[in-house]
Amino acid sequence: MLSTTASVIGRAVLPLLLFAGGAAFAADDADLAKQLSNPVANLISVPFQLNYDEDLGSDGRGERFLLNIQPVIPFGISRDWNLISRTILPIVSQDDVVPGQGSQFGTGDVVQSLFFSPKAPTASGLIWGAGPVFLLPTASENTLGSDKWGAGPTGVVLRQSGPWTTGLLANHIWDVAGESGRPDINSTFVQPFASYTTADAWTYGMNTESTYDWEASQWSVPINAFVTKLTSLGAQPVSFGGGIRYWAEQPESGPEGWGVRLIATLLFPQ
């Protein structure tokens, strides 16, 4: 199933990457592409991230398409500080994931992060941000969300040196209200990341998006590798890309093996 889906997705994204590779680029496009690797950059962006995973559910027959819409909006709150809003709105289409429930389509729970971040790097070149993260029970049906409100701390630290960006983003969420009959939330998210941006605005990257469920004592660890290219559609800067991922660790009913990711990001330089 994955090979067929990957082939279809590959045919969809390859023309975009070839178009991006052949497009003219300005001298500062590489810098703009590099800003996309910085989660607290002073740059408005709207990524659309489509993920495909399979072998989900208790019988391993389920599959899921997950579209994350992730607007990032910086606000200047003083001469030296920004407040960065990062929102993740998931839209889910899945089959045979929940036993006896067939297919589901709708929104999942929103994760809203707010980072207070200095406008300038530290003397040693570090870029950082910290603040609160919130879980909002916005799922359109019970099987796609937790029915819980959650909150906790979040933070990011990174360094950009030459073409390289390396860093770590993390958060922890506890449930604070919601449906008492649903499982408690006590979850740590850890995302180490590294990327290399070329002079002609190609970016090659790798990360993990690891989650540890303290209630179930269980890791979920997808390892992602991707490539993106910054180009423009008319006057609109946009980044296209895609990649693969491998589930190194997952819950018993979680996805297994390989998955696919497509990325399109609209940029609005200030």
N, C-alpha and C positions, 0 to 999 in steps of 0.2 A: 504493500500500500504506500509506504513512504517513497519508494523509488518512483512510482507513478506520479505522486503528488509533487515530489521534488522536480521531476521532469517538467510538469506543467508550470510550476512556479519559476523554474529556470528559464523557460521560454518566455515568460512574462517579464522577468527582470533583466535578462541579457540585453535586449534592445535598448533598455533605459541606460544601462551601464555603457554600452557602446556609444549611444548618443552623448552621454556625459563625457566620455573620454575624448570625443571628437570636437566638443564645444570649445569655443575660445574662452580663456580665463584671464581675469585681471591679475595684476601683480599681488594684490592683497587677498586673493581668493584662498591661498594656502593658510593665511592667518585666520580667515573666517572659518575655514574648515577645521582648523585647530581649536577654535573657540567651542565648536560643537563637542569636543572631547572634555570640556570643562563644565561640570554640572552647575557651577555657580558663576558662569561667565555673564558679563553685562550685555546679554543678547537675548532678544525675544525669539523663541523658536517653538515650532509645533511639530514634534515627531509623531508619525503614524507607524507603529511597529506591529507587524503581523507575524504571529508565531503558529506553527503547526507541530503538534505532538500526537503520538499514538501509543497503543498498548496500555491504555488507561483502564481503570475499573477493576473490580475483583476478579473478573475472568480474562482481563488483558485484551479485550476486544474493542475498547473505546478509543475515540479520536477526538481531538479538540482543535479548533481554530480560535485563537485569541488575538484580538486587535486592541492594542493599548494606544489610546490617544493621550499624549503627554505634554501639554503646553507648559512652557517654562517662561515666566515673566519676571524680570527684575524691576525693582522699585528703588530709586535713590531716596534714602531716608535721612541722609545727612551728607556733609561734604566728604566724609571718609567711609561711609557704610552703605551697603545695599541690603535690601530684603529680597530674596529670591523665592518666588512661588513655583513649586514643582507639583503638578497634579498628574495622577495616573487614573484614567477612566477606562476600565476594561469593557470590551464588548465580546461576548462569548457565543460560539456556536459549537455544540458538542453532541456526540452520539454514543450511546451505550457506556456512559461514564458512571451514572448513578443506577445501581441495580433496579430493574423493573420500571424505570422512569423514561426510557426511550431517549428522545432528543430534546435539547433545550437551546433556546436562543434568547439573548437579552443582555442587559448590563450587569456587571459585577459590582463589588464594593470599591468605592473611590479611596485612594490613598493620597492625602494632601500633606506635603512637606513644606516647611518654611525655614529658610536658611538666612541667618544674619551673617553677612560676609564682608570683610574689609574690601574696599575698592582696589587697594594695592597689595601685591604680595608682601610677605614678610622680608626682612633683610636677608634671610637665607633662601628666599625664592619660593617659599611655601604659599599655596593658596588654600584657604580653608573657609568653612562655614558651619554653623551649628544652629539648632533651633528645635521646635516641636514637630512631630508628625501625628497625623490624625487618620483614623479609619472611619469612614462614613458608610452606613448600611444602605447603599443605594441600589443593591441588587434587585432586578425586576422580578425574580422568583427565588424561593428558598434554596433551591439546589445550586444557585450561582453565587451565593453570599453567605455571610456568617450571622446575619441578624443581630450584630453587635456593634456598639460604638467603641472605638479604641483610641488610645493616645500613648505617647511616649517621646523619647528624645531621638534626634537624628543628627548626623554630622558627616562632613566630607573633608578630606585633606588630599592635596595633590601637588605635583610639581610638573612644570612644563619647561623642558630644556631642549633647545634646538627643535628637531621634528618630533621629539618624544613627549608623551603625556603619561604619567603613571600616578596612581592614587588609590584611595579606598573610600567607599561610601557605605554607611551603616545606619541602621535604626533598630529600635526595639519598641514593640507595641504590646500593651496590655489592654484587655477589654475593660471598660469602665461603666457600661450600661448596655441594656438590650435584652433580648429574649433569654430568660433564665434556663430554658430547656436546651439551648444550643451549647456546643462545646466552648469552654473557656479559651481565651486567646492569650498566649504568653510566648511571643515569637520574636526571634532575632534575625535580621536580614543583614548580610555582609556581601559587599560587591567590590572586590579588588579589580582594577582595570588597568590596561596598558594599550597604547595606540601609537602609531607612527604615521605622520602626515607628510606627504611628498610635496615638492615645490609646485607640482601641477594639481594639487588639491585632491589627491587620492589619500584615503585614510585606511590603514590596515590595523585591526584591533582584536583584542581578546579580553574576555572577562568571565567571571562567574557571578551568578545571582543566587547565592546560597541562603537558604532559610533554615533555621533550627527551631523546631516546635518543642518547647520545654515541657508541655503537657504530655506529649507522646514520646519525648526523647528521640526525635527523628529528624535527620537532615534531608533536605532536598537540594541537590547540587547539579544544576545544569552548567556546562562549560560552553561558552559561545565564542565562535571565531567569525569575523565579518570583514567586509570591505565596502567602503562607500566612496562616492565621488561627488564633489560639489560642482554644480553647474548653474544654469539659469533657464527659466522658461519666460522668455520676454525679459521684463525687468525684475522678475521674481527670483531671488536666489533659492535654490532647492538642492537638497542632497539626496541621492538615490543610493541604495545599497542592498546587500543581502549577505546571508551566511548560513552556517550550520551550527548545530549544537549537539552535545552528547550528555545524557543524564548519567553522571557518575554515581549518584546516590539519589534515592527517592523512596517515599512511603510505599507500603505494600500495594496500594491501588493507584499509585502515581504513574506518570509516563516512564517509558523505558526506551533505551537505545537512542537513536538519532532523531533530531528534529530540524526544522527549517525556519529561518527568519528572513523577512523582507522589511526594509526600512525606507520611508520617504519622509523628509523633514523640510518644512517651510521655514525660512529664516527671514527675520525682519530687523536688520542692523539699525542701531540707533545713531 
